[in-house]
């Protein structure tokens, strides 16, 4: 069995690279393309991601879970891979046809025809990426090293080729080519691990298995990524630029914890399959401990340093991102804990119908709030919708986990961490009022937060979380 510590290290490196490498280019690109250019790219990409969502359904979740279960049986592994891949390929072909039709018939999409067709390459090659197979096999080393090489080339290409405001299509092409390059490597190397066989393909049983998780993913998107698409249709590209810029720091911060979640899903699925529930609960507690260790200080940093973060990263043109960033900062904890409940607990336990029911409630609330708030508050309304719906899903998921495993929300631990980090609020506020350059403020506040975390978690608590991950 692969080392969980090594997998965690590779996964953290991978997810951080997924955000850090593009982030290296973002201050440059945002100033070259402007808020409208960035908004156009993000609007089109949000639409393309919906086509990808419908072409994959629940393949990412089901694929990891099923590959992890059968990786010890070569025949079953080949059959599982083939069933899932053929369904994914069929759905991708259908969604590619729909993309072409809608691009010519919907005015908002026709206005970005060139970007939509570039996104078509991303849709096709996402099918060939088969990342779910590598994750299920816990081959995080290959995924990480491949991604770092591709992203290094991407960063160099952006600085060399994106030079003017009209280079929006070049920027989006380079972003899409990252998926193409990763897919080409994966599809070449996949033969060393599994073999595609068309004999005995079980299309409809596999499709039905995917449908519940797929509906869950689609409904979940109605209160997460749908915000960007709806905002683009209702309020325009500039507001999309404000909102997506506000979410960039959040996604970078969550990258590390998402890496941990990605490593834990196949391991938790294997524990459930083997009936090792005591170890399952132990890993649940480790995940909660890790989340509490970093979420509260990061939230404090994001909320109070938002004006300087936006000014330094994107420039004064993106000042409309400050309030949305402040509103979504608590999502570091909310979605982090939600990932533990949903991805690390309910998904490995096979509670697909329960997840579907919860996401349906979240989707209804999310769409309703979008319709009410976004036309009035634009990007700020999108931020409010996101945090309200995520809190709702967290509550519903916690009720389910309490019923299934008798694990309640850690109220005492939450209050303890809030109390511990109150002095950090004062220290960060002092940093905010320093009369120095914004980048020096950010360096000082970041160093302060890191030192505070280390002193409390390592020196005072003598935290040994990673020792428990074997």
N, C-alpha and C positions, 0 to 999 in steps of 0.2 A: 504493500500500500504506500503511495507517495507520501512524503512528509508534509503534514499540514502547515508546519512553519515555513518550509520552503515555498509551498504553493501560495501561502499568504504573502510572502515577500515578493514573489513574481507577480502576483495579482495586484498588489499595491503599486508596484513599479509600472505595470501595464495601465491601470486605470489613471494613475497620475500622469503618465505619458499621454494618454488620450486627451487630457485637458491641458497639461503644461505645454506640450509642443504647439498646438494651435494657439494657446495663450501667448506664446512668445511672439507670434505674428499679429495678435489682435490689436495692441496699441498702434502699430503701424498701419494695419489694414483699416481700422476704424477712422483714422485720420485721412487716409487716401480716398476711401470710398464714401465716407460720410454716413450720417445716420440713415439716410434714405437708401443708400446702396446696401448697407448692412441689413436694413429692414427687408429689402427685396430678397436678398439671399436667404434670410431666415424664414420669410414667409413661404417661398417656394420650397425650401427644405422641409418645412413643417407639413406641406401638402404631400411631398414625395414620401415622407416618413409614414403618412397615412396609407399610401399605396403599399409600402413595405409591411406595415402592420397587418393589412388585410391579406397580404401574400404569405405571411408567416404564421398568422393566427397565434397559437400558443406553442409554436415549435421551439422557441428558445427555452421555455420552461420544461416542456414535456421531453424535449430531446436530451437535455442535461440529466433529467431524472431517469429516463429509460436507459440511456447509454451507461450511466453509473450503475444501474441494477444489473446489466447484462455484460459488463466488460470482461467478466471472467469466463464467459461462454462464447467462443468465436462464432459459432453458427448463429446463435441467437443475436449476437451483436451485429453481424452482417445483415440479418433479416430486419432488425430494428432500424438500422441506419437506412437501408434501402426503402423501407416503407415510408419513413419520415421524409427522406429526400425527394422521392417521387411525388408525394403530395405537395411539398413545397414548390417543386418545379412546375407542377400543373397550375397551382394558384398564382405563381409569378407570371406565367404566360397570360392568364386571364386578366390580371391586374395591369399588365403592360398594355394590353388592348384597350382597357378602360382609360388608362392614362392618355393615350393618343386621342381617343374620342373626346374626353373632357377638355383637353388642352385646346381643341379647336372650337368647342361649343360654349365654354364658360368664359365670359369677357375678362374677368380678373386673372385667369390662367393664361388666356391667349395673349394678354399684355406682356407676359413673361415667357413666351413660347420657347425662346432659346434656352433659358434656364430649365424649363420643364423637360426638354429633351435631354439635356445633360443629366438631369436627375433620373431619367430613364435608365442610364447606364448603372447608376447606383442601385436601382431597383433590381435589375437583372443579376448583377454580380453579388448582391446581398444573398441571393439564393445559393450561389456557389461558395459563399464564405464558410458555411457549415461550422461556424464557431461552436455551436452547441455540442458537436461531436467531440471536439478537443477539450472542452470544459468537462464534459461527462467523463472523459478518460483522464481528467486531472492533469493534462499536459500543458500547464501554465507557462512552462519555460519556453516552449516553442512559440506560443502565442505572443509572449512578451518580447522576445528577441526580434521576431518578425515585425511586430508593430513599431518598435523603436527605430528600426532601419527605415521603414516606409515613412514614418513621421519626420525623420531627420531630412530625408529628401524633400518632403512636402514643405518644410520650413524654408529650406534654401530656395525652392522654386517660387514660393510666394514673394520673397524679397527681390528675386530677380525679375519676375514677370508681372506682378501687380504694381503698376506705376501711376495710373491715372484713374479718375472717377468712372470712366466708361469701361474699366477692366473688371466690372462686376462678374461677367461671365467667365473670365479667366480664373478668378478667385473661387467661384463655385465649381468649375471644372476640376481644379486642383484638389478641392475638398472631396469631390466624388471619386477622383482617381485613387485616393487612399483606399477606398473600399475595393476598387478594381484590383489594385496591386496585392492587397491582403488576400483577396479571394483566389487570385491566380496561384499564389504560394500554397495556400491551403488545399486547393483542389489537386495540385500536383503531388503533394505529400500524403494526401488522405489514403492513397492506395497502400501505404506501408502499415496502415492500421485496420482498415475495413475494406470490404469488396462490395461494390454495387451489384446486386443481382435482381433481375426483373422477374425471375421465376417465383411464383407464389406470392406476388405483391398483394397485400391486404389494404387496398386503397380506402374503402369506406369505413372499416373499423378504425383505421388510423385517423381518418378525417373526423370521425365522431369523437375520438379521444381528444383531438386538437380543438374541437369546436368549443367545448366548455372553457378551456384555458384561453382560446382565442377570443371568445366573447368577453372574458375577464380582462384581457389586455385591451380590447377595443373600448370597453366601458371605462376602464381605468384612464385611458387616454382622454376621455371626455372631461376629466377634471384635472388633467396635467398638460399634455401637448395641445389639446384642442384650444386652449386659451390663446396660443399664438396664431393659429389659423383664423379663429373667430375675430380676434383683434385686428388681423390684417384686412379682413373683409369689411369690418365695421368702422375702424378708426384709421386705417391706412398704414403705410410702411414706416413712417416716422415713429408712431407709437409702438410698432413691433420692434423697432430698433431700441427704443428706451427699455422695453420690457425684457427683451432677450439679453441686452447688456446687463440688466439688473440680476439676471439669473446666472450669469457666467461664473461669478465668484461662488455662488451657492453650489453649482455643479462641481467646481474644482475642489471645494472643501469636502463635499460628499464623496468625491472620488475614492478617497482612502477607505471609508467605511463600506462603500459599494464593492471595493475589491475584496474586503473581508467576507461580505455576503456572498459574492460569487464563488469563493473558495468553499464556503460552508454548505452551500446547497447540495452538491454531490455527496459530500461527507455525511450530512444529516439524512439524506435519502438512503444511503447505505446503512446507517445505524437503524433507521426504521425498518428497512428490509430484513435486517438481522435480529430485530427485536431488542436492541440494546437501548432501552428507553432511559435508564439512569444516566448513561453517558450523553444521551440526547439532551436531557434536561441540564446536565452540567455545562454543555456547550452553549445552551441558551443563556445561562447565567453569565458565562464568559463574555458573550456578545453584548449583553446589557451593560456589564461593567466597562467594557471598552467604549461603548457609546457615551455613557455618563462621563468618562474620563476626558473626552475632548469636546463634546457638543456645547456645553454651557459657556466655556471661555471663547469658543469660536463665534457663538451667537452674539456675545457682548462685543467682540471685536468688529463684527460685520455691522451691527446696528449703529455703533457710535463713530466708526471710521468710514461709513458709507460715502460721505461727500468727497473725502480725500481719495478713496479707492476709485470712484468714478472719474474724478478729475485726472488722476494719474494714468489710469488704464485706457480710457476712451477719449478724454479731452472734454473741455467745457461744453461742446456741442451736445453731450449726452447728460446734461444736468438733470433732465427729466427722469433719469434712472435712479436717482438717490432715494426717493420715497418708496418706490416699489422694492428696492433692495432692502430697505429697513423693514418693510412689512414681511418679506419672505424669510428673513434671517432665522426666526424660530423653527423653520422647516428642517434645519440641520438636525434638531432633536426629533421633531415629529416624524419625519420620513425615515430617519435612522431607526427609530424604535418600531415604526410600521414595517420596515424591511425585516426586522427580527421576527415579528409576529407572523408576517405573511410569507416571505420568501424562505426564511430559515426554519419555520415551524409548521404552518398550515399547509404549505405546498408539499414539503417532504412527507407529511402525514396523509397526503392524498385528498384533502378536503376541497376539491375543485368546485363542487356545487356551492359550498358555503362562500368561497371566494367570489364566485360569480354573483351570488345574491348581494354580498356587501358592495361589490363594484357597481351593481345596478343602482343601488341607493345613491352611491357617490356620483354616478353619471347623471342621474335625474337632478340632484341638487346642484351639481356643477353647471349643467346646461342652463338650468333655471336662473342661477345667479349670474352667469355670463350674460344672458339676455337682459337681465335687470340692470346690472352694474356697469358693464363694459361700454354701452352707448353713452353713459353719463360720465364715468370716471376714467375711461380708456385704459392705459397701462396700469394705473393704480387699481382699478376695478379688477383687472386680471389677477393681480397679486393677491387681492382680498379673496377672490373666488378660490384660488389655489390653496391658500392656507386653511380656509374654512372647510373645504371638502376633505383635505388630508386629515384634519383633526377628527372629522366625522368617521372616516375609514379607520383611523387608529382606534377610536372608541369601539366600533363594531368588531374589529379584529381582536381587541383585548377581551371583549366579552366571550368570543369564541374560544380563545386560548385558555381562559380561566375555566370554561366549561370542559374543555378537552383534557387539560393537563393540571388543572387546579393551580395555575400560576397567575397571580394577581399583579396589577400594576405596582411597581416599587415606589409607593408614595414617600416612604421615609427616606429612601436613597435620593429621591428627587429633591426633597426639601433640604436634605443635608448638603447636596451639591450646590444648590442655590445659595445657601448660607455661606458655604466655603468661598464662593466666587464673588460675593458682594464687594469685598475689598478691591477685587480686580476692576469692578465698574468704576470706582473712584480713580484708580490708577490710569485706566484708559481715557477717562474724561480729562485728566490732567494732560495726557498726551495730545488730546484734541485741541487744547488751548495753547499749545506751544507755538511760538512765533517763528517757525522754521519752514523749510520747503516741504510740500506734501509728501515727497518720497522719503524724506527723513522722518516725518511723523509716522508713516506706515512702517518703516524699518524699526523705529523705536517701539511702537505699539505691538508689532509682531514679535519682536524679541521679548518684550514684557510678558505677553501671553504665553509664549513658549517656556520661559523661565518659571512662570507661575505654575504651569501644568507639571513641569518636571519636579519642582520642589514639592508640590502636593502629592502627585501620583507616585513618584519614585522614592523621594527622601522621607516624607511623612507617612504615606500609606504603605511604602515598600511593596508596591504593586508588582506581582509576578504573573501577570496574565498569560504571557506567551509560554511560560514554563508549563502551563496546563494544556497547551495545544500540542498534542503529540500525534 
